[in-house]
Amino acid sequence: MCLVWGGFWGFASEPSSAASADFNQPTIQSLLQDHCVSCHGGVKKRGGFSVVSLEPMLGKGDSDVPILVPGKPEASLLWHRVQTDDVSQRMPPEDQPPLTKEEVHLMKRWIQDGAHWPLHWAFDRPKLGSQHSSQLHPVDARIREVLNQKGLEPGEPAAPTILLRRLYLDLTGLLPSPDQWSRHLDMLSRGAFHSVVDQILASPHFGERWARHWLDQARYADSLGYEKDSVKKDAWQYRDWVVQAFNADMPFDRFSALQLAGDLIDPENPQALLATKIHLQTQFNLEGGIDAEEDRVKRVIDRVNMVGATWLGITVGCAQCHDHPYDPFSQGDYYHLMAFFNNVDEEASFLHRVPDEAQLESVLMERRRLQDQLETMLQRQLTDKSLNNQVVGQLVKLFQYDQNKGLTRHMRERSQQRRATHVL
């Protein structure tokens, strides 16, 4: 799959001199975007070519004349069309303003210099920024640098109580318990900020909160969608795998590889197999009378679009019907990638195979441990009168509060009309 996606970004020409790169971008690409892409884009390709990327311009289009010949303006149809005095041949067409003399000269120089077309910054490998001598984190140092440029001062540090509240809500989505509140406030007062952060990150609630963002991208749901919207009986397995991966601080490359091809990377590892259930996070139409093959293809397309949006941050679905209108890949590229997912085994029979005796014994031991834990908890609830007294006391306070109006009165009246309910 990497080879296919790598081909998407292969449209850039070989880099010319640094001076040419600085001179040409983004001016030339913005010129083409402003004046040409509305007629020669990924959707509308008048003349049989597009200016969205370099590759289509290196062809001949419908005129059988090279659109662009790097290093040779006089052999390039693009150059002739923007500089001609013949209004019927000039581009942009006569109902659009022509390029200025400076813009025409700029395009000529660009072609003469080799028509350098660097990758869009989003597809280029990130580069390390300048090293800051400050003790601040690089992100904080960069923010401080920009603030200084604008003549602004950073805000005052947050009070420990505000800082602790922010940490808990940002990292776990939950407020701290009274014990956590007092313990971590004491640690903050002694300057142990990083230790507080590490302890909050170690909470299982961290993965529960932050895995939600990935599950949204993966289109996770507990049901199949459409009119029946039946429940997926084992959907929670993939959800729990993602939560555990976040809590275990799994490296992102491993996290990605296991989801895309865990059954090939580690076929004997049940956890690696569970990771591949990301491919089953699609809608399934169980209504009567549907075309089974049509519904299967819809799911394949959904997987392709999910991978593009999740790992690449690109709406690749545009290329399902035509070349992408502004990103450098074609309709053919889309279906090359789709071919991989078209071979996914939707039955996923490996997830339901009978485990060997050692695996089965491990599962049964875990089940017995959880059953013992549940029985202990239930027994305590039945025998510990202090728990029942706490609940009764809270209910009495609730019924006594605001007795004459509002929601509390309504809840009390409804409860009086029903038979007694034991909370615990």
C-alpha positions in Angstrom: 0.0 0.0 0.0 2.9 2.3 0.7 4.1 1.9 -2.9 0.7 3.0 -4.2 0.4 6.1 -1.9 4.1 6.9 -2.6 3.1 7.1 -6.3 0.6 9.7 -5.5 3.2 12.2 -4.5 5.7 11.3 -7.2 4.4 14.0 -9.5 6.9 16.5 -8.4 9.8 17.2 -10.7 13.4 16.7 -9.7 14.4 19.7 -7.5 16.4 22.3 -9.3 18.5 24.9 -7.6 17.5 26.4 -4.3 17.2 29.8 -5.9 14.7 28.4 -8.4 12.7 26.8 -5.7 12.5 30.0 -3.7 11.7 32.0 -6.8 9.0 29.7 -8.2 6.9 28.7 -5.2 4.3 29.6 -4.3 4.0 32.3 -7.0 3.6 30.0 -10.0 1.3 27.6 -8.4 -0.9 30.4 -7.1 -1.0 31.9 -10.6 -2.2 28.6 -12.0 -4.7 28.2 -9.2 -6.1 31.7 -9.7 -6.3 31.8 -13.5 -6.3 28.2 -14.8 -7.7 25.6 -12.4 -11.3 26.5 -12.8 -11.1 25.2 -16.4 -8.1 22.9 -16.1 -8.6 21.2 -12.7 -9.2 17.7 -11.5 -12.9 17.8 -12.4 -13.0 20.1 -15.5 -10.1 19.3 -17.8 -10.7 21.3 -20.9 -8.1 20.6 -23.5 -7.4 17.2 -21.9 -5.1 18.4 -19.1 -5.0 19.7 -15.6 -2.7 22.2 -13.8 -3.4 20.6 -10.3 -0.1 18.7 -10.5 2.9 18.6 -12.8 2.4 15.2 -14.5 -0.7 16.1 -16.5 1.1 19.3 -17.8 4.0 17.2 -19.1 1.6 15.5 -21.6 0.1 16.8 -24.8 -3.6 17.0 -24.0 -6.1 17.2 -26.9 -4.0 19.4 -29.1 -1.1 16.8 -29.5 1.3 19.6 -28.6 3.4 19.4 -25.4 1.7 21.5 -22.7 4.9 22.1 -20.8 8.5 21.3 -21.7 10.8 22.1 -18.8 13.6 24.4 -19.8 12.0 25.3 -23.2 9.3 28.0 -23.1 9.2 28.2 -26.9 8.2 24.5 -27.1 5.5 24.8 -24.4 1.9 25.4 -25.4 1.3 26.9 -22.0 3.8 29.7 -22.6 2.4 30.4 -26.1 -1.2 30.6 -24.9 -0.5 33.1 -22.0 1.7 35.5 -24.1 0.0 35.5 -27.5 -1.7 38.7 -28.7 -4.4 36.6 -30.5 -7.4 37.1 -28.2 -9.1 33.9 -29.6 -6.0 31.8 -28.6 -5.0 33.6 -25.4 -5.4 32.1 -22.0 -7.1 32.9 -19.8 -9.9 33.3 -22.3 -11.1 36.7 -23.4 -13.9 36.9 -20.8 -11.2 36.7 -18.1 -8.5 39.3 -17.4 -5.1 38.4 -19.0 -1.9 37.8 -17.1 0.1 41.0 -16.4 3.5 41.4 -18.1 5.2 40.6 -14.8 3.2 37.4 -14.5 4.0 36.4 -18.1 7.7 37.0 -17.5 7.6 35.1 -14.2 6.1 32.1 -16.0 8.7 32.2 -18.7 11.5 32.2 -16.1 9.8 29.3 -14.3 9.8 27.2 -17.4 13.4 28.2 -18.3 14.5 27.2 -14.8 13.1 23.7 -15.3 9.5 24.1 -14.1 10.4 23.2 -10.6 7.3 21.8 -8.8 8.0 21.0 -5.2 5.7 18.8 -3.1 3.0 20.5 -1.2 4.2 21.1 2.4 1.5 18.7 3.7 3.2 15.8 1.7 6.8 16.8 2.5 8.8 15.3 5.4 8.6 17.6 8.5 11.9 19.3 9.2 13.3 20.0 12.6 12.9 23.7 13.6 15.6 25.9 14.9 17.0 24.9 18.3 16.1 27.2 21.1 18.5 27.9 23.9 15.6 28.5 26.3 14.7 25.9 28.9 11.1 26.0 27.6 9.6 23.2 25.6 10.1 23.9 21.8 6.3 24.5 21.4 6.3 27.0 24.3 9.5 28.6 23.0 7.9 29.1 19.6 4.8 30.6 21.1 7.0 33.0 23.2 8.9 34.0 20.1 5.8 34.9 18.2 4.4 36.8 21.2 7.6 38.8 21.4 7.4 39.6 17.7 3.9 41.0 18.2 4.9 42.9 21.3 2.7 40.7 23.6 3.4 39.2 27.0 2.3 35.7 28.0 -0.5 35.4 30.5 0.2 34.7 34.2 0.7 31.1 35.2 -2.5 29.4 36.2 -3.2 28.9 39.9 -2.5 25.3 41.1 -6.2 24.6 41.5 -7.0 25.8 38.0 -4.0 23.9 36.6 -5.0 20.6 38.2 -8.6 20.9 37.1 -7.4 21.5 33.5 -5.1 18.6 33.6 -7.8 16.2 34.7 -10.4 17.4 32.3 -8.0 17.5 29.3 -6.4 14.1 30.0 -9.2 12.0 31.5 -12.4 14.1 31.0 -13.1 13.6 34.7 -12.7 15.7 37.7 -10.3 14.3 40.4 -11.6 12.5 43.5 -11.2 14.3 46.8 -8.1 12.1 47.6 -6.5 12.8 44.2 -7.3 16.5 44.5 -5.5 16.9 47.9 -2.6 14.7 47.0 -1.9 16.3 43.7 -2.3 19.8 45.0 0.3 19.0 47.6 2.6 17.7 44.9 2.1 20.9 42.8 2.9 23.0 45.8 6.2 21.2 46.0 6.9 21.8 42.3 6.3 18.2 41.2 4.3 19.2 38.1 5.7 16.5 35.8 5.1 13.8 38.4 1.4 14.9 38.6 1.1 14.7 34.8 2.7 11.2 34.7 0.3 9.9 37.4 -2.7 11.3 35.5 -1.5 9.8 32.3 -1.2 6.5 34.0 -4.9 6.5 34.7 -7.0 4.0 32.6 -9.4 6.9 32.0 -6.7 8.6 29.8 -7.1 5.9 27.1 -10.9 6.0 27.5 -11.0 9.7 26.7 -8.4 10.0 24.0 -9.2 6.8 22.2 -12.6 8.4 21.3 -10.9 10.7 18.8 -9.4 7.8 17.0 -12.6 5.8 17.1 -14.4 8.7 15.5 -11.9 8.6 12.7 -12.3 4.9 12.4 -16.1 5.3 12.2 -16.6 3.0 15.2 -20.1 2.2 16.2 -21.9 -0.4 18.3 -24.5 -1.0 15.6 -24.5 -1.8 11.9 -26.4 1.2 10.6 -29.2 1.6 8.1 -32.9 0.9 8.9 -32.4 -2.2 11.1 -29.3 -0.8 12.8 -28.6 -4.1 14.5 -26.2 -4.3 17.4 -22.7 -5.6 16.7 -22.3 -8.2 19.4 -18.5 -7.9 19.5 -17.8 -4.4 18.4 -16.4 -3.6 21.9 -13.4 -5.8 21.2 -11.9 -3.3 18.7 -12.9 -0.4 21.0 -11.1 -1.9 24.0 -8.0 -2.7 21.8 -7.7 1.0 20.9 -8.2 2.1 24.5 -5.5 -0.3 25.7 -3.2 0.8 22.9 -3.5 4.4 24.1 -2.9 3.5 27.7 0.1 1.3 26.8 1.6 4.2 24.8 1.9 2.0 21.8 4.2 3.7 19.1 2.1 5.1 16.3 3.8 3.1 13.5 3.0 -0.1 15.4 -0.5 1.1 16.1 -1.0 1.8 12.4 0.6 -1.3 11.1 -1.4 -3.6 13.3 -4.7 -2.1 12.2 -3.9 -2.1 8.5 -2.4 -5.6 8.4 -2.2 -7.2 11.8 -3.4 -10.5 10.4 -0.3 -10.6 8.2 2.2 -9.1 10.6 1.4 -11.3 13.6 -1.3 -13.9 12.6 -0.9 -15.9 15.9 -1.4 -12.9 18.1 -5.1 -12.4 19.0 -4.5 -8.8 19.8 -3.0 -8.1 16.4 -6.1 -9.8 14.8 -8.4 -7.6 16.9 -6.7 -4.5 15.6 -7.7 -5.4 12.0 -11.3 -5.1 13.0 -10.9 -1.4 12.0 -11.8 -2.8 8.5 -15.2 -3.9 9.8 -16.2 -0.5 11.1 -18.5 0.1 8.2 -22.2 0.0 7.8 -23.8 -3.3 6.9 -27.2 -3.3 5.2 -29.3 -6.2 6.4 -32.5 -5.1 4.8 -34.3 -7.6 2.5 -33.9 -7.2 -1.3 -30.6 -5.4 -1.3 -27.9 -6.2 -3.9 -25.2 -8.0 -1.8 -22.4 -7.2 -4.2 -23.4 -3.5 -4.4 -23.4 -3.3 -0.6 -20.0 -5.0 -0.3 -18.5 -2.5 -2.8 -20.0 0.4 -0.7 -18.1 -1.0 2.3 -14.9 -1.3 0.4 -15.2 2.3 -0.8 -15.9 3.4 2.8 -12.7 1.7 4.0 -10.6 3.5 1.3 -12.1 6.8 2.3 -11.5 6.1 6.0 -7.9 5.3 5.5 -7.3 8.4 3.4 -9.0 10.7 6.0 -7.5 9.0 9.0 -3.9 8.4 8.1 -3.4 11.0 5.3 -5.9 13.8 6.3 -7.2 13.9 2.7 -10.7 13.5 1.3 -9.6 10.8 -1.2 -13.3 10.1 -1.9 -13.3 13.0 -4.4 -11.3 10.7 -6.7 -13.9 8.0 -6.7 -15.7 9.8 -9.6 -12.9 12.0 -11.1 -9.4 13.1 -10.6 -9.0 15.0 -7.4 -9.8 18.7 -7.9 -6.9 20.1 -6.0 -4.7 17.3 -4.5 -2.2 15.5 -6.8 -3.7 12.1 -7.4 -6.0 10.7 -10.0 -9.1 8.6 -10.3 -6.8 5.7 -11.4 -4.7 6.1 -8.2 -7.9 5.8 -6.1 -8.9 2.5 -7.7 -5.3 1.2 -7.4 -5.6 1.7 -3.7 -9.1 0.3 -3.6 -7.8 -3.0 -5.1 -6.0 -3.7 -1.8 -9.2 -3.4 0.3 -11.2 -5.2 -2.3 -9.5 -8.4 -1.2 -10.3 -8.0 2.6 -11.9 -11.1 4.0 -15.1 -9.7 5.5 -16.0 -12.9 7.1 -13.0 -12.5 9.4 -13.2 -16.2 10.3 -9.9 -16.0 12.1 -11.6 -14.0 14.8 -13.9 -16.9 15.6 -11.6 -19.8 15.4 -11.5 -22.3 18.3 -8.5 -21.5 20.6 -6.1 -24.1 21.7 -6.2 -25.5 25.3 -3.6 -23.0 26.7 -5.4 -20.0 25.3 -8.8 -21.4 26.5 -7.4 -22.0 30.0 -6.1 -18.4 30.1 -9.5 -17.0 29.2 -11.3 -19.2 31.7 -8.9 -18.1 34.5 -9.6 -14.4 33.7 -13.3 -15.1 33.7 -13.1 -16.8 37.1 -11.1 -13.8 38.5 -13.7 -11.3 37.3 -16.6 -13.5 38.6 -14.9 -13.6 42.1 -14.4 -9.8 42.0 -18.0 -9.3 41.1 -19.3 -11.6 43.8 -17.2 -9.9 46.4 -18.5 -6.5 45.4 -22.1 -7.7 45.5 -21.7 -9.4 48.8 -20.3 -6.2 50.3 -23.3 -4.2 49.0 -25.7 -6.7 50.6 -24.0 -6.9 54.0 -22.4 -3.5 54.5 -25.1 -1.4 56.1 -23.0 1.8 56.0 -23.4 1.8 52.2 -27.2 1.5 52.4 -27.3 4.3 55.1 -25.3 6.6 52.8 -27.8 6.1 49.9 -30.8 6.5 52.2 -29.3 9.7 53.7 -28.7 11.2 50.2 -32.3 10.3 49.1 -33.7 12.0 52.2 -31.7 15.2 51.4 -33.0 15.0 47.9 -36.7 14.8 48.9 -36.3 17.6 51.5 -34.7 20.0 49.0 -37.0 22.5 47.3 -40.1 20.6 48.3 -42.6 23.0 46.8 -41.4 23.5 43.2 -39.2 22.4 40.4 -37.7 19.1 39.3 -37.2 17.8 42.8 -40.9 18.0 43.6 -41.8 16.3 40.3 -39.4 13.5 40.9 -40.8 13.0 44.5 -44.4 12.9 43.3 -43.5 10.4 40.6 -41.6 8.2 43.0 -44.6 8.2 45.4 -46.8 6.8 42.6 -44.5 3.8 42.1 -43.7 0.8 44.1 -40.6 0.9 46.2 -37.3 0.4 44.3 -34.1 -0.8 46.0 -31.1 1.1 44.7 -28.6 -1.3 46.1 
